[in-house]
Amino acid sequence: MVEVVQNEKIVLRWGSAEPGATHQTTVTMTFADTGDGRTHVKIHEAGWSDTPAGEKAAFGNCEGWTGMLCAMKAFVEHGLNLRQGFYK
């Protein structure tokens, strides 16, 4: 964990999904109250190589973040764990 600001931001680093990569990407998640009981979430991941492998890995992670946010919404609103058994 690099930085946490309660109810506003989480910044973390983790290993790049690029094959053979040894560098890390930086993930920044920001949270904003919309004023109507909802939260606007933005996720930005930076540090990918400017190569076809980097582009493919970045796109794959983009899909992963989308899935994670959908699963989180289902859990928070309905108590459903959509990720259970997903990685078997």
N, CA, C and O atoms as a GROMACS GRO file, in nm:
protein
  352
    1MET      N    1   0.084  -0.116   0.000
    1MET     CA    2   0.000   0.000   0.000
    1MET      C    3   0.090   0.124   0.000
    1MET      O    4   0.182   0.134   0.081
    2VAL      N    5   0.063   0.214  -0.090
    2VAL     CA    6   0.142   0.337  -0.101
    2VAL      C    7   0.074   0.450  -0.025
    2VAL      O    8   0.140   0.525   0.048
    3GLU      N    9  -0.057   0.464  -0.042
    3GLU     CA   10  -0.128   0.573   0.022
    3GLU      C   11  -0.275   0.536   0.039
    3GLU      O   12  -0.335   0.474  -0.048
    4VAL      N   13  -0.331   0.575   0.153
    4VAL     CA   14  -0.474   0.558   0.177
    4VAL      C   15  -0.526   0.687   0.239
    4VAL      O   16  -0.472   0.735   0.339
    5VAL      N   17  -0.629   0.742   0.178
    5VAL     CA   18  -0.700   0.857   0.233
    5VAL      C   19  -0.844   0.810   0.250
    5VAL      O   20  -0.916   0.789   0.152
    6GLN      N   21  -0.885   0.795   0.376
    6GLN     CA   22  -1.016   0.738   0.404
    6GLN      C   23  -1.127   0.806   0.324
    6GLN      O   24  -1.138   0.928   0.320
    7ASN      N   25  -1.209   0.722   0.260
    7ASN     CA   26  -1.324   0.766   0.180
    7ASN      C   27  -1.288   0.845   0.056
    7ASN      O   28  -1.376   0.900  -0.010
    8GLU      N   29  -1.158   0.853   0.021
    8GLU     CA   30  -1.119   0.932  -0.096
    8GLU      C   31  -1.030   0.858  -0.194
    8GLU      O   32  -1.054   0.862  -0.315
    9LYS      N   33  -0.926   0.791  -0.142
    9LYS     CA   34  -0.826   0.737  -0.237
    9LYS      C   35  -0.749   0.620  -0.177
    9LYS      O   36  -0.722   0.616  -0.057
   10ILE      N   37  -0.715   0.524  -0.264
   10ILE     CA   38  -0.623   0.415  -0.233
   10ILE      C   39  -0.522   0.408  -0.347
   10ILE      O   40  -0.561   0.404  -0.463
   11VAL      N   41  -0.394   0.407  -0.314
   11VAL     CA   42  -0.288   0.392  -0.414
   11VAL      C   43  -0.206   0.270  -0.375
   11VAL      O   44  -0.164   0.257  -0.259
   12LEU      N   45  -0.183   0.182  -0.470
   12LEU     CA   46  -0.102   0.062  -0.444
   12LEU      C   47  -0.017   0.029  -0.565
   12LEU      O   48  -0.043   0.077  -0.675
   13ARG      N   49   0.085  -0.053  -0.543
   13ARG     CA   50   0.169  -0.101  -0.653
   13ARG      C   51   0.165  -0.252  -0.652
   13ARG      O   52   0.158  -0.316  -0.546
   14TRP      N   53   0.169  -0.309  -0.773
   14TRP     CA   54   0.180  -0.454  -0.782
   14TRP      C   55   0.247  -0.492  -0.911
   14TRP      O   56   0.262  -0.412  -1.003
   15GLY      N   57   0.288  -0.617  -0.916
   15GLY     CA   58   0.364  -0.666  -1.030
   15GLY      C   59   0.287  -0.655  -1.160
   15GLY      O   60   0.166  -0.682  -1.164
   16SER      N   61   0.356  -0.616  -1.264
   16SER     CA   62   0.296  -0.605  -1.396
   16SER      C   63   0.252  -0.742  -1.446
   16SER      O   64   0.318  -0.843  -1.420
   17ALA      N   65   0.142  -0.745  -1.516
   17ALA     CA   66   0.091  -0.870  -1.574
   17ALA      C   67   0.158  -0.904  -1.706
   17ALA      O   68   0.122  -1.003  -1.770
   18GLU      N   69   0.254  -0.822  -1.748
   18GLU     CA   70   0.323  -0.848  -1.875
   18GLU      C   71   0.412  -0.971  -1.860
   18GLU      O   72   0.481  -0.984  -1.759
   19PRO      N   73   0.411  -1.061  -1.957
   19PRO     CA   74   0.497  -1.179  -1.950
   19PRO      C   75   0.644  -1.140  -1.933
   19PRO      O   76   0.696  -1.061  -2.012
   20GLY      N   77   0.709  -1.195  -1.832
   20GLY     CA   78   0.851  -1.170  -1.809
   20GLY      C   79   0.884  -1.036  -1.746
   20GLY      O   80   1.002  -1.006  -1.726
   21ALA      N   81   0.785  -0.956  -1.714
   21ALA     CA   82   0.809  -0.822  -1.658
   21ALA      C   83   0.856  -0.832  -1.513
   21ALA      O   84   0.813  -0.920  -1.438
   22THR      N   85   0.943  -0.740  -1.476
   22THR     CA   86   0.989  -0.733  -1.337
   22THR      C   87   0.949  -0.601  -1.271
   22THR      O   88   0.977  -0.581  -1.153
   23HIS      N   89   0.885  -0.512  -1.345
   23HIS     CA   90   0.844  -0.384  -1.289
   23HIS      C   91   0.703  -0.392  -1.230
   23HIS      O   92   0.632  -0.491  -1.248
   24GLN      N   93   0.665  -0.288  -1.159
   24GLN     CA   94   0.532  -0.279  -1.100
   24GLN      C   95   0.451  -0.168  -1.166
   24GLN      O   96   0.506  -0.072  -1.220
   25THR      N   97   0.320  -0.184  -1.161
   25THR     CA   98   0.231  -0.078  -1.203
   25THR      C   99   0.180  -0.007  -1.078
   25THR      O  100   0.185  -0.061  -0.967
   26THR      N  101   0.130   0.114  -1.095
   26THR     CA  102   0.072   0.189  -0.985
   26THR      C  103  -0.078   0.202  -1.010
   26THR      O  104  -0.121   0.251  -1.115
   27VAL      N  105  -0.157   0.158  -0.913
   27VAL     CA  106  -0.302   0.162  -0.923
   27VAL      C  107  -0.353   0.270  -0.829
   27VAL      O  108  -0.321   0.271  -0.710
   28THR      N  109  -0.433   0.362  -0.883
   28THR     CA  110  -0.494   0.466  -0.802
   28THR      C  111  -0.645   0.452  -0.813
   28THR      O  112  -0.702   0.459  -0.921
   29MET      N  113  -0.709   0.432  -0.697
   29MET     CA  114  -0.854   0.424  -0.690
   29MET      C  115  -0.903   0.548  -0.618
   29MET      O  116  -0.858   0.578  -0.507
   30THR      N  117  -0.996   0.620  -0.679
   30THR     CA  118  -1.053   0.738  -0.613
   30THR      C  119  -1.203   0.717  -0.596
   30THR      O  120  -1.269   0.654  -0.679
   31PHE      N  121  -1.254   0.772  -0.487
   31PHE     CA  122  -1.394   0.754  -0.449
   31PHE      C  123  -1.455   0.892  -0.423
   31PHE      O  124  -1.399   0.971  -0.348
   32ALA      N  125  -1.570   0.919  -0.484
   32ALA     CA  126  -1.637   1.048  -0.466
   32ALA      C  127  -1.785   1.024  -0.438
   32ALA      O  128  -1.852   0.951  -0.511
   33ASP      N  129  -1.834   1.086  -0.333
   33ASP     CA  130  -1.975   1.081  -0.299
   33ASP      C  131  -2.053   1.158  -0.405
   33ASP      O  132  -2.020   1.273  -0.434
   34THR      N  133  -2.154   1.097  -0.462
   34THR     CA  134  -2.233   1.163  -0.566
   34THR      C  135  -2.346   1.247  -0.507
   34THR      O  136  -2.415   1.318  -0.580
   35GLY      N  137  -2.364   1.239  -0.375
   35GLY     CA  138  -2.467   1.318  -0.309
   35GLY      C  139  -2.603   1.253  -0.305
   35GLY      O  140  -2.696   1.307  -0.245
   36ASP      N  141  -2.616   1.137  -0.368
   36ASP     CA  142  -2.745   1.069  -0.368
   36ASP      C  143  -2.734   0.926  -0.314
   36ASP      O  144  -2.812   0.838  -0.352
   37GLY      N  145  -2.636   0.904  -0.226
   37GLY     CA  146  -2.620   0.772  -0.165
   37GLY      C  147  -2.534   0.677  -0.246
   37GLY      O  148  -2.518   0.560  -0.209
   38ARG      N  149  -2.478   0.725  -0.354
   38ARG     CA  150  -2.392   0.641  -0.437
   38ARG      C  151  -2.249   0.694  -0.432
   38ARG      O  152  -2.224   0.806  -0.388
   39THR      N  153  -2.157   0.610  -0.478
   39THR     CA  154  -2.016   0.648  -0.482
   39THR      C  155  -1.963   0.630  -0.624
   39THR      O  156  -1.983   0.526  -0.686
   40HIS      N  157  -1.896   0.733  -0.674
   40HIS     CA  158  -1.833   0.726  -0.806
   40HIS      C  159  -1.690   0.675  -0.785
   40HIS      O  160  -1.612   0.737  -0.713
   41VAL      N  161  -1.658   0.564  -0.848
   41VAL     CA  162  -1.526   0.502  -0.833
   41VAL      C  163  -1.450   0.515  -0.964
   41VAL      O  164  -1.503   0.483  -1.071
   42LYS      N  165  -1.326   0.562  -0.956
   42LYS     CA  166  -1.236   0.566  -1.073
   42LYS      C  167  -1.113   0.484  -1.039
   42LYS      O  168  -1.060   0.491  -0.928
   43ILE      N  169  -1.069   0.405  -1.136
   43ILE     CA  170  -0.947   0.327  -1.120
   43ILE      C  171  -0.854   0.360  -1.236
   43ILE      O  172  -0.893   0.351  -1.352
   44HIS      N  173  -0.732   0.397  -1.203
   44HIS     CA  174  -0.631   0.429  -1.303
   44HIS      C  175  -0.507   0.345  -1.272
   44HIS      O  176  -0.457   0.347  -1.160
   45GLU      N  177  -0.458   0.272  -1.370
   45GLU     CA  178  -0.338   0.190  -1.353
   45GLU      C  179  -0.233   0.236  -1.453
   45GLU      O  180  -0.258   0.239  -1.573
   46ALA      N  181  -0.116   0.273  -1.403
   46ALA     CA  182  -0.010   0.328  -1.487
   46ALA      C  183   0.119   0.249  -1.469
   46ALA      O  184   0.138   0.179  -1.370
   47GLY      N  185   0.207   0.262  -1.569
   47GLY     CA  186   0.338   0.199  -1.559
   47GLY      C  187   0.357   0.084  -1.655
   47GLY      O  188   0.452   0.006  -1.642
   48TRP      N  189   0.269   0.072  -1.751
   48TRP     CA  190   0.280  -0.035  -1.849
   48TRP      C  191   0.390  -0.003  -1.951
   48TRP      O  192   0.416   0.114  -1.980
   49SER      N  193   0.452  -0.107  -2.004
   49SER     CA  194   0.549  -0.089  -2.112
   49SER      C  195   0.476  -0.046  -2.239
   49SER      O  196   0.364  -0.087  -2.264
   50ASP      N  197   0.540   0.037  -2.318
   50ASP     CA  198   0.483   0.082  -2.445
   50ASP      C  199   0.519  -0.020  -2.553
   50ASP      O  200   0.593   0.010  -2.647
   51THR      N  201   0.464  -0.139  -2.536
   51THR     CA  202   0.487  -0.250  -2.628
   51THR      C  203   0.354  -0.322  -2.651
   51THR      O  204   0.259  -0.299  -2.576
   52PRO      N  205   0.346  -0.408  -2.752
   52PRO     CA  206   0.223  -0.485  -2.769
   52PRO      C  207   0.190  -0.570  -2.646
   52PRO      O  208   0.073  -0.584  -2.610
   53ALA      N  209   0.291  -0.627  -2.580
   53ALA     CA  210   0.266  -0.706  -2.459
   53ALA      C  211   0.213  -0.618  -2.346
   53ALA      O  212   0.124  -0.659  -2.272
   54GLY      N  213   0.268  -0.497  -2.334
   54GLY     CA  214   0.220  -0.403  -2.232
   54GLY      C  215   0.077  -0.361  -2.257
   54GLY      O  216  -0.003  -0.352  -2.164
   55GLU      N  217   0.045  -0.335  -2.383
   55GLU     CA  218  -0.091  -0.297  -2.419
   55GLU      C  219  -0.190  -0.410  -2.390
   55GLU      O  220  -0.299  -0.386  -2.339
   56LYS      N  221  -0.151  -0.532  -2.423
   56LYS     CA  222  -0.238  -0.647  -2.398
   56LYS      C  223  -0.260  -0.667  -2.248
   56LYS      O  224  -0.372  -0.694  -2.205
   57ALA      N  225  -0.154  -0.655  -2.169
   57ALA     CA  226  -0.165  -0.671  -2.024
   57ALA      C  227  -0.251  -0.560  -1.964
   57ALA      O  228  -0.333  -0.586  -1.876
   58ALA      N  229  -0.233  -0.438  -2.011
   58ALA     CA  230  -0.312  -0.325  -1.960
   58ALA      C  231  -0.460  -0.346  -1.989
   58ALA      O  232  -0.545  -0.323  -1.903
   59PHE      N  233  -0.492  -0.390  -2.110
   59PHE     CA  234  -0.631  -0.415  -2.146
   59PHE      C  235  -0.689  -0.528  -2.062
   59PHE      O  236  -0.804  -0.521  -2.019
   60GLY      N  237  -0.610  -0.633  -2.040
   60GLY     CA  238  -0.656  -0.744  -1.956
   60GLY      C  239  -0.687  -0.699  -1.814
   60GLY      O  240  -0.787  -0.740  -1.756
   61ASN      N  241  -0.601  -0.615  -1.759
   61ASN     CA  242  -0.627  -0.564  -1.625
   61ASN      C  243  -0.748  -0.472  -1.622
   61ASN      O  244  -0.823  -0.471  -1.525
   62CYS      N  245  -0.768  -0.397  -1.729
   62CYS     CA  246  -0.887  -0.311  -1.738
   62CYS      C  247  -1.013  -0.397  -1.727
   62CYS      O  248  -1.107  -0.362  -1.656
   63GLU      N  249  -1.015  -0.509  -1.798
   63GLU     CA  250  -1.128  -0.601  -1.788
   63GLU      C  251  -1.141  -0.656  -1.646
   63GLU      O  252  -1.251  -0.672  -1.594
   64GLY      N  253  -1.027  -0.683  -1.583
   64GLY     CA  254  -1.028  -0.735  -1.447
   64GLY      C  255  -1.084  -0.636  -1.346
   64GLY      O  256  -1.162  -0.674  -1.259
   65TRP      N  257  -1.044  -0.508  -1.359
   65TRP     CA  258  -1.097  -0.406  -1.268
   65TRP      C  259  -1.247  -0.391  -1.288
   65TRP      O  260  -1.320  -0.371  -1.191
   66THR      N  261  -1.294  -0.399  -1.411
   66THR     CA  262  -1.437  -0.389  -1.439
   66THR      C  263  -1.512  -0.502  -1.370
   66THR      O  264  -1.615  -0.480  -1.307
   67GLY      N  265  -1.459  -0.624  -1.384
   67GLY     CA  266  -1.522  -0.739  -1.319
   67GLY      C  267  -1.522  -0.727  -1.168
   67GLY      O  268  -1.620  -0.762  -1.102
   68MET      N  269  -1.411  -0.677  -1.113
   68MET     CA  270  -1.401  -0.662  -0.968
   68MET      C  271  -1.504  -0.562  -0.918
   68MET      O  272  -1.569  -0.586  -0.817
   69LEU      N  273  -1.520  -0.448  -0.988
   69LEU     CA  274  -1.619  -0.349  -0.945
   69LEU      C  275  -1.761  -0.403  -0.955
   69LEU      O  276  -1.844  -0.376  -0.868
   70CYS      N  277  -1.790  -0.479  -1.059
   70CYS     CA  278  -1.924  -0.540  -1.071
   70CYS      C  279  -1.949  -0.639  -0.958
   70CYS      O  280  -2.058  -0.642  -0.901
   71ALA      N  281  -1.848  -0.719  -0.925
   71ALA     CA  282  -1.861  -0.816  -0.816
   71ALA      C  283  -1.879  -0.744  -0.682
   71ALA      O  284  -1.958  -0.787  -0.598
   72MET      N  285  -1.805  -0.635  -0.663
   72MET     CA  286  -1.817  -0.559  -0.539
   72MET      C  287  -1.959  -0.501  -0.525
   72MET      O  288  -2.017  -0.504  -0.416
   73LYS      N  289  -2.013  -0.449  -0.633
   73LYS     CA  290  -2.148  -0.392  -0.630
   73LYS      C  291  -2.250  -0.500  -0.595
   73LYS      O  292  -2.340  -0.476  -0.514
   74ALA      N  293  -2.239  -0.618  -0.654
   74ALA     CA  294  -2.331  -0.728  -0.624
   74ALA      C  295  -2.321  -0.770  -0.477
   74ALA      O  296  -2.422  -0.803  -0.414
   75PHE      N  297  -2.199  -0.768  -0.423
   75PHE     CA  298  -2.180  -0.806  -0.284
   75PHE      C  299  -2.239  -0.701  -0.189
   75PHE      O  300  -2.311  -0.734  -0.095
   76VAL      N  301  -2.208  -0.574  -0.215
   76VAL     CA  302  -2.254  -0.467  -0.126
   76VAL      C  303  -2.407  -0.455  -0.130
   76VAL      O  304  -2.470  -0.438  -0.026
   77GLU      N  305  -2.466  -0.465  -0.248
   77GLU     CA  306  -2.609  -0.443  -0.260
   77GLU      C  307  -2.695  -0.567  -0.234
   77GLU      O  308  -2.809  -0.555  -0.191
   78HIS      N  309  -2.638  -0.687  -0.260
   78HIS     CA  310  -2.721  -0.808  -0.251
   78HIS      C  311  -2.656  -0.922  -0.170
   78HIS      O  312  -2.718  -1.027  -0.153
   79GLY      N  313  -2.534  -0.903  -0.122
   79GLY     CA  314  -2.467  -1.008  -0.045
   79GLY      C  315  -2.421  -1.125  -0.130
   79GLY      O  316  -2.393  -1.232  -0.076
   80LEU      N  317  -2.412  -1.108  -0.262
   80LEU     CA  318  -2.371  -1.215  -0.352
   80LEU      C  319  -2.221  -1.208  -0.377
   80LEU      O  320  -2.168  -1.103  -0.411
   81ASN      N  321  -2.153  -1.321  -0.360
   81ASN     CA  322  -2.008  -1.327  -0.386
   81ASN      C  323  -1.987  -1.386  -0.524
   81ASN      O  324  -1.980  -1.508  -0.540
   82LEU      N  325  -1.978  -1.301  -0.624
   82LEU     CA  326  -1.963  -1.347  -0.762
   82LEU      C  327  -1.823  -1.402  -0.790
   82LEU      O  328  -1.803  -1.471  -0.890
   83ARG      N  329  -1.727  -1.374  -0.704
   83ARG     CA  330  -1.589  -1.418  -0.725
   83ARG      C  331  -1.560  -1.555  -0.663
   83ARG      O  332  -1.456  -1.615  -0.691
   84GLN      N  333  -1.650  -1.604  -0.578
   84GLN     CA  334  -1.628  -1.733  -0.513
   84GLN      C  335  -1.616  -1.843  -0.619
   84GLN      O  336  -1.708  -1.864  -0.698
   85GLY      N  337  -1.504  -1.911  -0.618
   85GLY     CA  338  -1.478  -2.019  -0.714
   85GLY      C  339  -1.438  -1.972  -0.851
   85GLY      O  340  -1.417  -2.054  -0.941
   86PHE      N  341  -1.428  -1.840  -0.871
   86PHE     CA  342  -1.398  -1.784  -1.003
   86PHE      C  343  -1.259  -1.823  -1.053
   86PHE      O  344  -1.239  -1.840  -1.173
   87TYR      N  345  -1.164  -1.836  -0.962
   87TYR     CA  346  -1.025  -1.860  -1.004
   87TYR      C  347  -0.984  -2.006  -0.991
   87TYR      O  348  -0.865  -2.035  -0.980
   88LYS      N  349  -1.077  -2.096  -0.992
   88LYS     CA  350  -1.042  -2.239  -0.984
   88LYS      C  351  -0.998  -2.292  -1.118
   88LYS      O  352  -0.965  -2.410  -1.130
   0.00000   0.00000   0.00000
